[in-house]
Amino acid sequence: MISVAPVERISIIAPMLNESTHIEQFVADIDRQDFQGDVELIVADGGSTDGSVAQLEAAAERHGVALSVLDNPAGWVSHALNACIRAARGDLLVRLDCHSRYPPDYLRRCALAAEETGALAVGGIIVAEGRTPLERAVACAMDSPFGGIGFYRIFSSDGSVARRVAGLFGIPWARNATDNSRVESDTLTFGAFRPEAFRRAGLFDETLRRNQDDELNLRVRKAGGRVILDPSIRVHYTPRGSFRSVFRQYYEYGLWKVPVMRKHRQVPSPRSLAPLMLVSSVALLAPLASRLPVARRLLVAELGAYGALAVAFGALCVSRRRESWRLLPAVVAVFPTFHAGYGLGMLLGWLRPTRSAR
């Protein structure tokens, strides 16, 4: 039976590698949490060379945060999280990253969602906030059902418009979501886990460099556990600040989605293949367009429809976020960066032998 015991102790588990510019705000965010129980911070360091460990220890002592620092010689996030899980003693294990920001109610809301739903995994939504113009453009693009993965936005009372559009371009969708309701979800960008989740489903898969969260949540659901998205739980995230880094990020998302599909012999959802279909169709039609009129018409129609959707959703996001309209061209350019990176990564993932993605 799923545990619904009160959460009296929280273990924060976090990987770390060269996060010196974010350590102070990370520890300060933890210190400001209004959760009334005990909190321990367990960080697994992958060999930082920028003084992150010493800075973390000093900040934790200054703020009175209980800290344990573990070594992560493998360097991968999955290894780091597993080391933290083995050392954790909390009633709820909350997975955080050092470079994101967490409002004071973050831990309390995670605990409340776990207690009230009996779910094995709970989590919230990402609030993307940029500082530079390009970071702001990426944040706008993420804040759209046409954009990034793991971000939830509702455009109608039952979510039907967002669900259909999200389905076109590989975006995880929380079924039957509304802006204020907790809902069953395929996965969580970050997660807060009952220890029972790991007893049932096992730890993070250490063969995965990316998508380890998606894969674990899939196993939790297969083991009969619930994965719940609570929109009141929010993480403030600063996106990548260059087209190259954004492309690389989404390329790796696509690349490492394939081992998850192979491992479980299933596609998590048909929408996961949409960027691959987009990239493959353009790659097929482009060389034929100069010789075959029908291929040329299809290519023009596809790219025209894509461009129109990119402009429309870019304008919606710019307007809703009250950004400068001068940001719109960059927002429109970010969409194909997302989709091409993800689609190309997935294509290469399918073409490679099973273990060569490592």
Stockholm file with secondary structure:
# STOCKHOLM 1.0

chainA/1-358         MISVAPVERISIIAPMLNESTHIEQFVADIDRQDFQGDVELIVADGGSTDGSVAQLEAAAERHGVALSVLDNPAGWVSHALNACIRAARGDLLVRLDCHSRYPPDYLRRCALAAEETGALAVGGIIVAEGRTPLERAVACAMDSPFGGIGFYRIFSSDGSVARRVAGLFGIPWARNATDNSRVESDTLTFGAFRPEAFRRAGLFDETLRRNQDDELNLRVRKAGGRVILDPSIRVHYTPRGSFRSVFRQYYEYGLWKVPVMRKHRQVPSPRSLAPLMLVSSVALLAPLASRLPVARRLLVAELGAYGALAVAFGALCVSRRRESWRLLPAVVAVFPTFHAGYGLGMLLGWLRPTRSAR
#=GR chainA/1-358 SS CCCCCCCCEEEEEEEESSCTTTHHHHHHHHHTCCCCSEEEEEEEECCCSSSHHHHHHHHHHHHTCEEEEEECTTCCHHHHHHHHHHHCCCSEEEECCTTSBCCTTHHHHHHHHHHHHCCSEEEEEEEECCSSHHHHHHHHHHSSTTSCSSCCCCCSTTSHHHHHHHHHTTCCCCTTCCTTCCEECSCCSSCEECHHHHHHHCSCCTTCSSCHHHHHHHHHHHTTCCEEEEEEEEEEECCCSSHHHHHHHHHHHHHHHHHHHHHHTSCSCGGGGHHHHHHHHHHHHHHHHTTCHHHHHHHHHHHHHHHHHHHHHHHHHHHHTTCCGGGHHHHHHHHHHHHHHHHHHHHHHHHSCTTTTC
#=GC SS_cons         CCCCCCCCEEEEEEEESSCTTTHHHHHHHHHTCCCCSEEEEEEEECCCSSSHHHHHHHHHHHHTCEEEEEECTTCCHHHHHHHHHHHCCCSEEEECCTTSBCCTTHHHHHHHHHHHHCCSEEEEEEEECCSSHHHHHHHHHHSSTTSCSSCCCCCSTTSHHHHHHHHHTTCCCCTTCCTTCCEECSCCSSCEECHHHHHHHCSCCTTCSSCHHHHHHHHHHHTTCCEEEEEEEEEEECCCSSHHHHHHHHHHHHHHHHHHHHHHTSCSCGGGGHHHHHHHHHHHHHHHHTTCHHHHHHHHHHHHHHHHHHHHHHHHHHHHTTCCGGGHHHHHHHHHHHHHHHHHHHHHHHHSCTTTTC
//
